[in-house]
Amino acid sequence: MKPFHLQIVTPEGLLFDGDAESLLVRTGEGDVEIMRGHTDLFASVGVGRARILADGNSRTASCSGGFLSVKGGEVRLCAVTFEFADTIDIGRAKAAMERAERAITAAKDDRSERIAKAKLARALTRISVYEKR
């Protein structure tokens, strides 16, 4: 496969800047896989597993929030969170899951419950990505 240029940025900074053969990421509309020659696209990013194929090597990550832009062959993923499987702190992820579960049970209104459920989804995604690395 021919590569394309990919940048992955989070609030912490630039995580990836190089050539990739494919990027699989969850958008607000579902999973999308970007390859060289993909049509221009702008999409919100959901909570889920991401996969980058670069130099014949596949790396998975937990990704949530932000946006994905494909314009003229340049691909940019600006994510709220993006953690490669080998950098996930599983203890921290499990603690976040437990806190979110308690927060769901203790929620007094719809807003608090929605926030707690979003935190639970992020924690479960991180755990799943870590366990399937």
For each residue, the residues with C-beta under 8 A, 3 or more apart:
1: 21 22 35 36 53
2: 21 36
3: 19 20 21 36 54
4: 19 20 21 34 35 36 37 38 73 74 75
5: 18 19 20 73 74 75
6: 16 17 18 19 20 23 52 54 75 76 77
7: 14 16 17 74 75 76 77
8: 14 15 16 17 52 76 77 79 82
9: 13 14 15 76 77 78 79
10: 13 15 66 78 79 80 81 82
11: 80
12: 15
13: 9 10
14: 7 8 9 17
15: 8 9 10 12 82 84
16: 6 7 8 20 52
17: 6 7 8 14
18: 5 6 54
19: 3 4 5 6 54 55
20: 3 4 5 6 16 23 52 53 54 75
21: 1 2 3 4 35 36 53 54 56
22: 1 33 34 35 51 52 53
23: 6 20 33 34 50 51 52 53 75 77
24: 31 32 33 34 49 50 51 52
25: 31 32 34 45 48 50 63 68 77
26: 30 31 32 45 46 47 48 49 50 63
27: 30 31 32 43 44 45 46 68
28: 43 44 45 46
29: 32 43
30: 26 27
31: 24 25 26 27 48
32: 24 25 26 27 29 41 43 68
33: 22 23 24
34: 4 22 23 24 25 38 41 68 70 75
35: 1 4 21 22 38
36: 1 2 3 4 21 73
37: 4 73
38: 4 34 35 41 70 75
39: 70
40: 70 71 72
41: 32 34 38 68 69 70
42: 67 68 69 70 71
43: 27 28 29 32 67 68
44: 27 28 66 67 68
45: 25 26 27 28 63 64 65 66 67 68 77 79 80
46: 26 27 28 64 65
47: 26 63 64 65 118 121 122 125
48: 25 26 31 62 63 64 125
49: 24 26 60 61 62 63 125 128 129
50: 23 24 25 26 60 61 62 63 77 82
51: 22 23 24 58 59 60 61
52: 6 8 16 20 22 23 24 58 59 61
53: 1 20 21 22 23 56 57 58
54: 3 6 18 19 20 21 57 59
55: 19
56: 21 53
57: 53 54
58: 51 52 53
59: 51 52 54 84 85 86
60: 49 50 51 84 85 129 132 133
61: 49 50 51 52 82 83 84 85 129
62: 48 49 50 81 82 83 85 88 122 125 126 128 129 130
63: 25 26 45 47 48 49 50 66 77 79 81 82 83 125
64: 45 46 47 48 79 80 81 121 122 125
65: 45 46 47 79 80 81
66: 10 44 45 63 77 78 79 80
67: 42 43 44 45 77 78
68: 25 27 32 34 41 42 43 44 45 75 76 77 78
69: 41 42 74 75 76 77 78
70: 34 38 39 40 41 42 73 74 75
71: 40 42 74
72: 40
73: 4 5 36 37 70
74: 4 5 7 69 70 71
75: 4 5 6 7 20 23 34 38 68 69 70
76: 6 7 8 9 68 69
77: 6 7 8 9 23 25 45 50 63 66 67 68 69 82
78: 9 10 66 67 68 69
79: 8 9 10 45 63 64 65 66 82
80: 10 11 45 64 65 66
81: 10 62 63 64 65 122
82: 8 10 15 50 61 62 63 77 79
83: 61 62 63 87 88 126 129
84: 15 59 60 61 87 88
85: 59 60 61 62 88 129 130 132 133
86: 59 133
87: 83 84
88: 62 83 84 85 93 126 129 130
89: 92 93
90: 93 94 127 130
91: 94 95
92: 89 95 96
93: 88 89 90 96 97 123 126 127 130
94: 90 91 97 98 123 127
95: 91 92 98 99
96: 92 93 99 100 119 122 123 126
97: 93 94 100 101 120 123 124 127
98: 94 95 101 102
99: 95 96 102 103 119
100: 96 97 103 104 116 117 119 120 123
101: 97 98 104 105 120
102: 98 99 105 106
103: 99 100 106 107 112 115 116 119
104: 100 101 107 113 116 117 120
105: 101 102
106: 102 103
107: 103 104 112 113 116
108: 112
109: 112 113
110: 113 114
111: 114 115
112: 103 107 108 109 115 116
113: 104 107 109 110 116 117
114: 110 111 117 118
115: 103 111 112 118 119
116: 100 103 104 107 112 113 119 120
117: 100 104 113 114 120 121
118: 47 114 115 121 122
119: 96 99 100 103 115 116 122 123
120: 97 100 101 104 116 117 123 124
121: 47 64 117 118 124 125
122: 47 62 64 81 96 118 119 125 126
123: 93 94 96 97 100 119 120 126 127
124: 97 120 121 127 128
125: 47 48 49 62 63 64 121 122 128 129
126: 62 83 88 93 96 122 123 129 130
127: 90 93 94 97 123 124 130 131
128: 49 62 124 125 131 132
129: 49 60 61 62 83 85 88 125 126 132 133
130: 62 85 88 90 93 126 127 133
131: 127 128
132: 60 85 128 129
133: 60 85 86 129 130
